[in-house]
């Protein structure tokens, strides 16, 4: 809250894409959101490394429309699935993977 570059105060830069994990704990319905909502979100700092182009959970221009509708949680790596569960457990709706 007190660091000028990281503050969550209104008007600060926000990610352009957030994962919406819904409001129901345990829900497997997640999707990508590209609107600039002012809702709070959690962040997962992740080292991407070399991700093959055909990885089903890698965002590309060709799967963007599908991700905006729904992301199959079973296609996500375990770390991401855990992040979804933790976000829901903490009563939050959105998270961002850095």
Secondary structure, 3 states (H helix, E strand, C coil): CCCCCCCCCCCCCCCCCEEECCCCCCCCEEEEECCCCCCCEEEECCCCCCCCCCCCCCCCCCCHHHHHHCEEHHHCCHHHHHHHHHHHHCCCCEEEEC
